[in-house]
Amino acid sequence: MEIGIVGLPNVGKSSLFNALTKAGAQASNFPFTTIEPNVGVVSVPDKRLEFLTTTFSSAKTVPATIKFVDIAGLVKGASQGEGLGNKFLSHIRSVDAIVEVVRVFDDPNVIHVHGGVDPDSDISTINTELLLADLEQATKSLESLNKNKSKDPHTFEGIKLLEKAIELFNNDIPLRTKPDLVQELKEFQFLSAKPLLYVANTSEGSADITAIKKHAETEGAGVIAINVKAENEIVELPEAEQVEFRTELGLKSGLDEVIKAGYELLGLITFLTAGPDESRAWTITKGTKAPQAAGKIHTDFEHGFIRAQVYAFEDLKKYGSEKAIRDAGRLRSEGKEYTVADGDVVEFLFNV
């Protein structure tokens, strides 16, 4: 999973990136600190994987990963060249989802690029720039198709689809609100088509995120609140102290919250493989059939799929070993039509 982080300057984008990745991206009280994108890859925390590694005495543990891309702050008029312009939006064309950081905290020592804290206005500014970037791309693509329509009759369908998208963009409607159109225009990687998660950057006593929730409801987006400053302070502590600190203050892990919300937005689940060589987590889309899940490991597994030996991770915790699971009749042999479930521990049988 790859996630792009966007927002106005000085809302805490790079600070959130640092908290999520511990990569030490530069974060300063100046607009446009981030020019080139910061990129960090983090492991997805999964206690099930730790249990499998111990149970099977695995030589290696391979977690699922998430890539975070933090791009320069946007300002009103970026599409017309204000600030740094919107050219750097190309850095997140290929991401799977977008995290939009919205400033809720009020701190006189941290300037606001538009003069004051206003989540509703900030969201409108960012979303308008994303839509304008999509509009520019769609318009150019439409012009190109119109030039070639006499040579290729298949372009007529593409023209109709782009015209529908342009109508949405002109009416400030993100493409993600039209799932069918998103699929048909997938190749264009429109920014407003991507699943969106609002991260409200709060502080103590600044937890009113009503305006953000309203936007999320109308746009089919998710929303979570994170005190980014506190999160950065916590992740600098040793791991044992982090757990103790979070327990005392009742704070959840920001990384866990973003990952959970990201998986829900993208409809993702995790299946597991385990053995003496390695225990590994694999990320797939909900509804994936067994052969396609096998293909995540290697294309030969999918092409030569015979069956899958499957049991639930919770059964391993309950019975303690694969032999005990088998003796209890909880080990299943599944065919090509089996839909892999979250937490399935799978061994694929195949012909090369």
Secondary structure, 3 states (H helix, E strand, C coil): CEEEEECCCCCCHHHHHHHHHCCCCCCCCCCCCCCCCEEEEEECCCHHHHHHHHHHCCCEEECCEEEEEECCCCCCCHHHCCCCCCHHHHHHCCCCEEEEEEECCCCCCCCCCCCCCCHHHHHHHHHHHHHHHHHHHHHHHHHHHHHHCCCCCCHHHHHHHHHHHHHHHHCCCCHHHCHHHHHHCHHHCCHHHCCEEEEEECCCCCCCCHHHHHHHHHHCCEEEEECHHHHHHHHCCCHHHHHHHHHHHCCCCHHHHHHHHHHHHHCEEEEEECCCCEEEEEEEECCCEHHHHHHHHCHHHHHCEEEEEEEEHHHHHHHCCHHHHHHCCCCEEECCCCECCCCEEEEEEECC
